[in-house]
Amino acid sequence: MLWWRLGFAPFNHIHSNMAIDPSLNQSSFIDKTLLLEPGTLQDKVIQQTKRAIESGALISIPTEYEFVQQDGIQFLVRMLINLARKEEAKQQTSTKNDKDFNPFLPYEANLFVTDVSKTHLCLLNKYNVVDQHILIVTRSFEEQTSLLTLQDFVALWACLAEYDGLVFYNGGEAAGASQRHKHLQLVPYLVAPDVPNIPIEVYLESRIAEVSDFNQIITIPELPFVHAVAAIDPAWLQSPGMAATVTLERYYELLKAVRIPIREITLNQEDLSGTRSMPTTNYLQAAPYNLLVTRRWMLLIPRSQPSFEGIPVNSLGFAGALLVHNPEQLATLKTLKPLSLLRHVAIS
Protein backbone atom coordinates (compact mmCIF):
# COMPACT_ATOMS: atom_id res chain seq x y z
CA MET A 1 0.00 0.00 0.00
CA LEU A 2 1.21 3.50 -0.77
CA TRP A 3 0.56 6.82 0.94
CA TRP A 4 1.84 10.08 -0.41
CA ARG A 5 2.08 13.73 0.49
CA LEU A 6 2.46 16.35 -2.20
CA GLY A 7 4.03 19.77 -1.83
CA PHE A 8 6.38 22.18 -3.55
CA ALA A 9 10.03 22.09 -2.57
CA PRO A 10 12.37 25.09 -2.74
CA PHE A 11 15.64 24.40 -4.56
CA ASN A 12 17.81 25.02 -1.51
CA HIS A 13 15.79 22.37 0.35
CA ILE A 14 16.45 19.85 -2.42
CA HIS A 15 20.14 20.69 -2.33
CA SER A 16 20.38 20.16 1.42
CA ASN A 17 18.55 16.83 1.22
CA MET A 18 20.67 15.48 -1.63
CA ALA A 19 23.99 16.69 -0.11
CA ILE A 20 26.19 16.98 -3.18
CA ASP A 21 29.93 17.09 -2.44
CA PRO A 22 31.96 18.27 -5.45
CA SER A 23 35.23 17.02 -3.97
CA LEU A 24 37.63 14.83 -5.89
CA ASN A 25 37.26 12.17 -3.21
CA GLN A 26 33.54 11.78 -3.89
CA SER A 27 34.12 11.89 -7.66
CA SER A 28 36.70 9.12 -7.39
CA PHE A 29 34.34 7.03 -5.27
CA ILE A 30 31.53 7.53 -7.80
CA ASP A 31 33.78 6.50 -10.70
CA LYS A 32 34.57 3.22 -8.96
CA THR A 33 30.88 2.31 -8.96
CA LEU A 34 30.72 2.34 -12.78
CA LEU A 35 30.41 -0.99 -14.56
CA LEU A 36 31.11 0.35 -18.07
CA GLU A 37 34.73 -0.21 -19.00
CA PRO A 38 36.14 2.99 -20.57
CA GLY A 39 36.76 2.84 -24.29
CA THR A 40 34.38 -0.05 -24.97
CA LEU A 41 30.94 1.49 -25.58
CA GLN A 42 31.23 2.27 -29.29
CA ASP A 43 32.43 -1.22 -30.18
CA LYS A 44 29.68 -2.76 -28.06
CA VAL A 45 27.03 -0.62 -29.76
CA ILE A 46 28.29 -1.55 -33.23
CA GLN A 47 28.47 -5.27 -32.41
CA GLN A 48 25.06 -5.36 -30.75
CA THR A 49 23.51 -3.38 -33.60
CA LYS A 50 24.64 -6.07 -36.03
CA ARG A 51 23.19 -8.83 -33.85
CA ALA A 52 19.93 -6.92 -33.29
CA ILE A 53 19.44 -6.41 -37.03
CA GLU A 54 20.07 -10.10 -37.72
CA SER A 55 17.57 -11.14 -35.04
CA GLY A 56 14.94 -8.63 -36.17
CA ALA A 57 14.94 -6.88 -32.79
CA LEU A 58 16.16 -3.58 -34.24
CA ILE A 59 13.78 -1.88 -36.66
CA SER A 60 15.31 1.08 -38.47
CA ILE A 61 12.79 3.60 -39.73
CA PRO A 62 13.69 4.80 -43.25
CA THR A 63 13.65 8.55 -43.85
CA GLU A 64 14.79 11.08 -46.38
CA TYR A 65 16.01 14.49 -45.31
CA GLU A 66 16.64 18.03 -46.43
CA PHE A 67 17.80 21.23 -44.79
CA VAL A 68 15.47 24.16 -44.15
CA GLN A 69 17.34 27.37 -43.45
CA GLN A 70 16.12 30.10 -41.12
CA ASP A 71 18.11 32.96 -39.62
CA GLY A 72 21.47 31.30 -40.13
CA ILE A 73 20.45 27.85 -38.87
CA GLN A 74 20.38 24.88 -41.23
CA PHE A 75 17.53 22.88 -39.69
CA LEU A 76 17.67 19.20 -40.52
CA VAL A 77 14.20 17.99 -41.47
CA ARG A 78 13.62 14.27 -41.85
CA MET A 79 10.50 12.87 -43.50
CA LEU A 80 9.33 9.33 -42.89
CA ILE A 81 9.34 7.27 -46.06
CA ASN A 82 7.12 4.55 -44.65
CA LEU A 83 5.11 5.65 -41.60
CA ALA A 84 2.96 2.53 -41.87
CA ARG A 85 6.03 0.37 -41.24
CA LYS A 86 6.71 2.08 -37.92
CA GLU A 87 3.11 1.77 -36.77
CA GLU A 88 2.93 -1.87 -37.86
CA ALA A 89 6.17 -2.69 -36.07
CA LYS A 90 4.93 -1.18 -32.84
CA GLN A 91 1.73 -3.19 -32.99
CA GLN A 92 3.63 -6.47 -33.38
CA THR A 93 4.14 -6.42 -29.63
CA SER A 94 0.55 -6.93 -28.52
CA THR A 95 0.85 -5.33 -25.12
CA LYS A 96 2.16 -2.07 -26.52
CA ASN A 97 -1.36 -0.78 -26.74
CA ASP A 98 -1.58 -1.19 -22.97
CA LYS A 99 -1.00 2.15 -21.27
CA ASP A 100 1.03 0.44 -18.55
CA PHE A 101 3.28 -1.51 -20.94
CA ASN A 102 6.95 -1.02 -20.09
CA PRO A 103 9.46 -1.98 -22.83
CA PHE A 104 12.34 -1.70 -20.35
CA LEU A 105 11.02 -4.10 -17.68
CA PRO A 106 11.89 -6.55 -18.95
CA TYR A 107 13.94 -5.24 -21.85
CA GLU A 108 14.55 -7.21 -25.06
CA ALA A 109 17.76 -9.18 -24.64
CA ASN A 110 18.81 -8.52 -28.25
CA LEU A 111 18.70 -4.76 -27.60
CA PHE A 112 20.96 -4.89 -24.54
CA VAL A 113 24.33 -3.19 -25.10
CA THR A 114 26.04 -3.04 -21.71
CA ASP A 115 25.75 -2.32 -18.02
CA VAL A 116 26.66 1.28 -17.27
CA SER A 117 26.40 1.32 -13.47
CA LYS A 118 24.58 -0.39 -10.64
CA THR A 119 21.57 1.82 -11.39
CA HIS A 120 21.65 2.14 -15.20
CA LEU A 121 22.09 0.08 -18.34
CA CYS A 122 22.36 0.84 -22.04
CA LEU A 123 19.94 -0.39 -24.72
CA LEU A 124 19.63 0.16 -28.45
CA ASN A 125 16.66 2.30 -29.44
CA LYS A 126 14.38 -0.30 -31.05
CA TYR A 127 12.83 2.07 -33.60
CA ASN A 128 15.83 4.12 -34.64
CA VAL A 129 16.07 6.85 -37.23
CA VAL A 130 19.74 7.63 -36.49
CA ASP A 131 22.39 4.90 -36.38
CA GLN A 132 23.84 4.02 -32.95
CA HIS A 133 20.95 5.72 -31.14
CA ILE A 134 21.12 4.39 -27.58
CA LEU A 135 19.01 4.63 -24.44
CA ILE A 136 20.39 5.09 -20.92
CA VAL A 137 17.76 3.41 -18.77
CA THR A 138 17.25 3.03 -15.03
CA ARG A 139 17.29 -0.60 -13.91
CA SER A 140 14.30 -0.16 -11.62
CA PHE A 141 11.20 1.79 -12.53
CA GLU A 142 11.32 5.55 -12.06
CA GLU A 143 8.86 8.00 -13.58
CA GLN A 144 10.05 9.97 -16.59
CA THR A 145 8.69 13.04 -14.79
CA SER A 146 10.93 12.54 -11.75
CA LEU A 147 13.93 14.80 -11.39
CA LEU A 148 17.22 13.63 -12.79
CA THR A 149 19.53 12.39 -10.05
CA LEU A 150 23.25 12.17 -9.45
CA GLN A 151 23.10 8.55 -10.64
CA ASP A 152 21.43 9.67 -13.89
CA PHE A 153 24.18 12.20 -14.53
CA VAL A 154 26.93 9.68 -13.73
CA ALA A 155 25.49 7.31 -16.34
CA LEU A 156 25.05 10.21 -18.78
CA TRP A 157 28.68 11.27 -18.51
CA ALA A 158 30.02 7.72 -18.60
CA CYS A 159 28.37 7.34 -22.02
CA LEU A 160 29.10 10.86 -23.27
CA ALA A 161 32.78 10.27 -22.50
CA GLU A 162 32.63 7.55 -25.18
CA TYR A 163 30.73 9.57 -27.79
CA ASP A 164 31.16 13.28 -28.47
CA GLY A 165 27.48 13.42 -29.33
CA LEU A 166 24.21 14.69 -27.87
CA VAL A 167 22.38 13.37 -24.82
CA PHE A 168 18.78 14.44 -24.44
CA TYR A 169 15.91 13.97 -22.03
CA ASN A 170 12.24 14.37 -22.87
CA GLY A 171 10.79 15.35 -19.51
CA GLY A 172 7.17 14.28 -19.79
CA GLU A 173 4.62 13.47 -22.47
CA ALA A 174 4.23 17.11 -23.53
CA ALA A 175 8.00 17.19 -24.09
CA GLY A 176 7.92 14.22 -26.46
CA ALA A 177 8.37 11.31 -24.04
CA SER A 178 6.76 8.11 -25.31
CA GLN A 179 7.54 5.93 -22.26
CA ARG A 180 6.96 6.47 -18.55
CA HIS A 181 10.10 4.57 -17.47
CA LYS A 182 12.94 7.05 -16.98
CA HIS A 183 15.46 7.02 -19.82
CA LEU A 184 17.95 9.42 -21.32
CA GLN A 185 18.94 9.10 -24.97
CA LEU A 186 22.22 9.56 -26.82
CA VAL A 187 22.86 10.07 -30.52
CA PRO A 188 26.46 10.30 -31.78
CA TYR A 189 25.38 12.49 -34.70
CA LEU A 190 22.14 13.76 -36.22
CA VAL A 191 22.78 13.07 -39.92
CA ALA A 192 26.07 11.31 -40.63
CA PRO A 193 29.59 11.38 -39.18
CA ASP A 194 30.84 13.72 -41.92
CA VAL A 195 28.01 16.29 -41.56
CA PRO A 196 28.25 19.17 -39.03
CA ASN A 197 26.53 17.87 -35.97
CA ILE A 198 24.11 20.12 -34.07
CA PRO A 199 22.48 22.93 -36.08
CA ILE A 200 21.51 25.01 -33.03
CA GLU A 201 25.18 25.37 -32.07
CA VAL A 202 25.42 28.19 -34.61
CA TYR A 203 23.71 30.33 -31.96
CA LEU A 204 25.27 28.72 -28.90
CA GLU A 205 28.98 28.71 -29.74
CA SER A 206 29.60 32.45 -29.88
CA ARG A 207 27.59 33.13 -26.72
CA ILE A 208 29.31 30.34 -24.78
CA ALA A 209 32.73 31.58 -25.93
CA GLU A 210 32.02 34.80 -24.02
CA VAL A 211 31.37 32.98 -20.73
CA SER A 212 34.05 33.58 -18.10
CA ASP A 213 32.08 32.33 -15.09
CA PHE A 214 30.90 28.75 -15.56
CA ASN A 215 28.45 29.16 -12.69
CA GLN A 216 26.55 31.68 -14.81
CA ILE A 217 23.25 30.73 -16.47
CA ILE A 218 22.81 32.45 -19.82
CA THR A 219 20.24 32.86 -22.59
CA ILE A 220 20.57 33.12 -26.37
CA PRO A 221 18.89 36.31 -27.70
CA GLU A 222 18.10 34.72 -31.07
CA LEU A 223 15.94 31.96 -29.57
CA PRO A 224 12.29 33.12 -29.45
CA PHE A 225 11.20 31.01 -26.49
CA VAL A 226 11.96 30.60 -22.79
CA HIS A 227 15.20 28.67 -22.23
CA ALA A 228 18.36 28.57 -20.15
CA VAL A 229 21.91 27.55 -21.02
CA ALA A 230 24.88 26.49 -18.90
CA ALA A 231 28.36 26.36 -20.39
CA ILE A 232 30.48 23.39 -19.35
CA ASP A 233 34.01 23.90 -18.10
CA PRO A 234 36.32 21.34 -19.77
CA ALA A 235 37.99 20.87 -16.38
CA TRP A 236 34.78 19.23 -15.13
CA LEU A 237 35.17 16.40 -17.62
CA GLN A 238 38.14 14.74 -15.93
CA SER A 239 35.85 11.91 -14.88
CA PRO A 240 32.14 10.97 -15.02
CA GLY A 241 31.91 11.43 -11.26
CA MET A 242 33.25 14.97 -11.30
CA ALA A 243 31.18 15.95 -14.35
CA ALA A 244 28.02 14.48 -12.83
CA THR A 245 28.47 16.20 -9.48
CA VAL A 246 28.88 19.65 -11.00
CA THR A 247 26.35 19.38 -13.82
CA LEU A 248 23.65 18.13 -11.47
CA GLU A 249 23.95 21.50 -9.73
CA ARG A 250 23.77 23.29 -13.08
CA TYR A 251 20.64 21.28 -13.91
CA TYR A 252 18.93 22.57 -10.78
CA GLU A 253 19.94 26.11 -11.71
CA LEU A 254 18.55 25.69 -15.22
CA LEU A 255 15.19 24.53 -13.84
CA LYS A 256 15.16 27.49 -11.48
CA ALA A 257 16.04 29.92 -14.28
CA VAL A 258 13.04 28.86 -16.40
CA ARG A 259 10.76 28.84 -13.32
CA ILE A 260 9.93 25.14 -13.27
CA PRO A 261 9.01 24.37 -9.66
CA ILE A 262 9.68 21.04 -8.02
CA ARG A 263 6.99 18.82 -6.53
CA GLU A 264 7.98 17.01 -3.38
CA ILE A 265 6.21 13.69 -2.77
CA THR A 266 6.63 11.78 0.47
CA LEU A 267 5.96 8.06 0.10
CA ASN A 268 5.27 5.45 2.76
CA GLN A 269 5.18 1.82 1.71
CA GLU A 270 3.74 -1.16 3.56
CA ASP A 271 5.43 -4.53 3.31
CA LEU A 272 3.71 -7.93 3.28
CA SER A 273 3.62 -8.07 7.08
CA GLY A 274 1.72 -4.80 7.19
CA THR A 275 4.64 -2.85 8.63
CA ARG A 276 4.98 0.71 7.39
CA SER A 277 8.44 1.64 6.20
CA MET A 278 10.21 4.91 6.83
CA PRO A 279 8.92 7.64 4.50
CA THR A 280 11.01 8.44 1.45
CA THR A 281 10.97 11.70 -0.48
CA ASN A 282 10.79 11.83 -4.27
CA TYR A 283 11.10 14.97 -6.36
CA LEU A 284 9.04 15.42 -9.53
CA GLN A 285 9.02 18.19 -12.08
CA ALA A 286 5.93 20.39 -12.02
CA ALA A 287 6.06 21.12 -15.76
CA PRO A 288 7.37 19.38 -18.90
CA TYR A 289 10.74 20.32 -20.36
CA ASN A 290 13.48 19.21 -22.73
CA LEU A 291 17.11 18.92 -21.68
CA LEU A 292 20.00 18.73 -24.14
CA VAL A 293 23.57 18.01 -23.01
CA THR A 294 26.88 17.96 -24.89
CA ARG A 295 30.46 18.11 -23.67
CA ARG A 296 30.28 21.89 -24.14
CA TRP A 297 26.85 23.01 -22.90
CA MET A 298 23.48 22.18 -21.36
CA LEU A 299 20.22 23.63 -22.73
CA LEU A 300 16.83 23.40 -21.00
CA ILE A 301 13.49 24.44 -22.52
CA PRO A 302 10.08 24.32 -20.78
CA ARG A 303 7.27 22.97 -22.97
CA SER A 304 3.64 23.93 -23.50
CA GLN A 305 2.50 21.17 -25.88
CA PRO A 306 3.94 18.11 -27.67
CA SER A 307 3.18 19.24 -31.23
CA PHE A 308 1.89 22.08 -33.38
CA GLU A 309 -0.03 21.80 -36.66
CA GLY A 310 0.36 18.03 -36.31
CA ILE A 311 4.18 18.19 -36.27
CA PRO A 312 5.64 16.48 -33.17
CA VAL A 313 8.64 17.99 -31.41
CA ASN A 314 10.94 16.40 -28.86
CA SER A 315 14.39 17.42 -27.61
CA LEU A 316 15.97 16.87 -31.03
CA GLY A 317 13.76 19.60 -32.45
CA PHE A 318 15.50 22.12 -30.20
CA ALA A 319 18.86 20.79 -31.39
CA GLY A 320 17.73 21.71 -34.91
CA ALA A 321 16.54 18.29 -36.09
CA LEU A 322 12.83 17.90 -36.90
CA LEU A 323 10.74 14.97 -38.09
CA VAL A 324 7.65 15.19 -40.30
CA HIS A 325 5.37 12.35 -41.32
CA ASN A 326 4.48 13.33 -44.88
CA PRO A 327 4.97 15.96 -47.62
CA GLU A 328 2.00 17.96 -46.32
CA GLN A 329 3.67 18.42 -42.93
CA LEU A 330 6.92 19.35 -44.65
CA ALA A 331 5.11 22.05 -46.63
CA THR A 332 3.47 23.30 -43.43
CA LEU A 333 6.84 23.49 -41.71
CA LYS A 334 8.39 25.45 -44.57
CA THR A 335 5.53 27.95 -44.44
CA LEU A 336 5.50 28.16 -40.66
CA LYS A 337 9.32 28.21 -40.31
CA PRO A 338 11.19 26.01 -37.80
CA LEU A 339 11.78 28.65 -35.12
CA SER A 340 8.09 29.52 -35.16
CA LEU A 341 7.21 25.85 -34.69
CA LEU A 342 9.57 25.64 -31.71
CA ARG A 343 8.11 28.83 -30.24
CA HIS A 344 4.59 27.37 -30.40
CA VAL A 345 5.52 24.16 -28.57
CA ALA A 346 7.69 25.94 -26.01
CA ILE A 347 6.78 29.01 -23.96
CA SER A 348 7.23 32.43 -25.51
Buried (B, 14 or more C-beta within 10 A) or exposed (E): EEEEEEEEBEEEBBEEEBEBEEEEEBBEEBBEEBBBEEEEBEEBBEEBBEBBBEEEBBBBBEBEBEEBEBEEBBBBBBBBEEEEBBEEBBEEEEEEEEEEBEBBEEBBEBBBBBBBBEBBBBBBBBBBBBBBBBBBBBBEEBBBBBBBBBBBBBBBBBBBBBBEBBBBBBBBBBBBBBBBBBBBBBBBBBBEEEEEBBBBBBBBEEBBEEBEEBEEBBEBEBBBBBBBBBBBBEEBBEBBBBBBBBBBBBBBBBBBBBEBBBBBBEEBEEEEEEEEEEEEBBBBBBBBBBBBBBBBBBBBBBBBEBBBBEBBBBBBBBBBBBBBBEEEBBEBBBEBBBBBBBBBBBBE
